[in-house]
């Protein structure tokens, strides 16, 4: 085993930093090494579709000097090529070998790429890293026609940001409404209406068949015969868990293509744990294996994984929470279990601050709010503790 043995963390996001922080806060004094292929120290990803498109710099999860202050070895630009689970050694692209006692895989997810004609034309972009946002900005030196493919958080938030900057934005998506999978029908309709009111054109029900152009992209063609002129294209059609390293090492992969873990975020190797977008864990709240792609949940999983790397044996019981800032037009927050929703109940003012309560077989399983954070806390209590329904929700259910 390498002399570097201790806690090894692979990945450049919030889960990795959260785990390193928790290790130190729990009193672990051994070696902690954080390895990432990224150019930058771990940074927050949500601003990529917002602040970074406006020209701001990446925001680090912690200040750059935090790593030295907490005796955490940070290796950027250091892809891990192979894992030897038997010897407990990670081999880097620069030939360095890093041993470990316990390992956390927080390798995140990769953008889902469209395998269509013209996909490699200049002007077709994916937003995953700060450099991607920089390349988009460089092509938007004046008012431009921007086509955004998909109804995801990336596509919606980027469309809002660029429209607010004065660009002509058109969204093309297979989905019947933006963010319907994440937020449900009521909120999806609210988002659609808001984007259109702000001047974003939306085409639903069309699958991209090709990107047109010779030297660079000039239009997006869809399966239903639409051709949308484009100076710049941003594709946001979801993400794929980055399990290449885990799979090649022989770790078990789950049904949603994440690294399969138990409720303690332990993989099929007892010395290896996982957290973040790549982690497919046995959720005691959901009653099934789930994989959740949101920054706040990744941060919480990092803490759970760190405790279990230290032998605490705790289950991950964090109720998923996430948010979306759509320019400065609206901010949406969610807590819940997602899954099958058969009823939605709206409380508050549909034209102002409101909450959409999501139910499955009469049981509250989630809530999405605009401007009513107190409802999120009540929803959290109802879902996790079996608390009584809030009076306003109970009244609306009685009317239904």
SULQUI-V284270 format. One record per helix or strand of 2 or more residues. SS is the DSSP state (H for helix, E for strand). FROM is the first residue (numbers start at 1). TO is the last residue. If there is no record, write none. Layout:
# SULQUI-V284270
SS & FROM & TO
SS & FROM & TO
This chain:
# SULQUI-V284270
E & 7 & 10
H & 14 & 25
E & 32 & 35
H & 46 & 49
H & 66 & 69
E & 72 & 75
E & 80 & 84
E & 89 & 92
E & 97 & 99
E & 102 & 105
E & 109 & 111
E & 124 & 126
H & 130 & 138
E & 145 & 149
H & 153 & 164
E & 168 & 172
H & 180 & 183
H & 185 & 197
E & 201 & 203
E & 208 & 212
E & 219 & 222
E & 227 & 229
E & 232 & 235
E & 239 & 241
H & 244 & 249
E & 259 & 261
E & 272 & 274
E & 279 & 283
E & 288 & 290
H & 295 & 309
E & 321 & 326
E & 330 & 336
E & 343 & 348
E & 354 & 360
E & 363 & 370
H & 373 & 385
H & 391 & 399
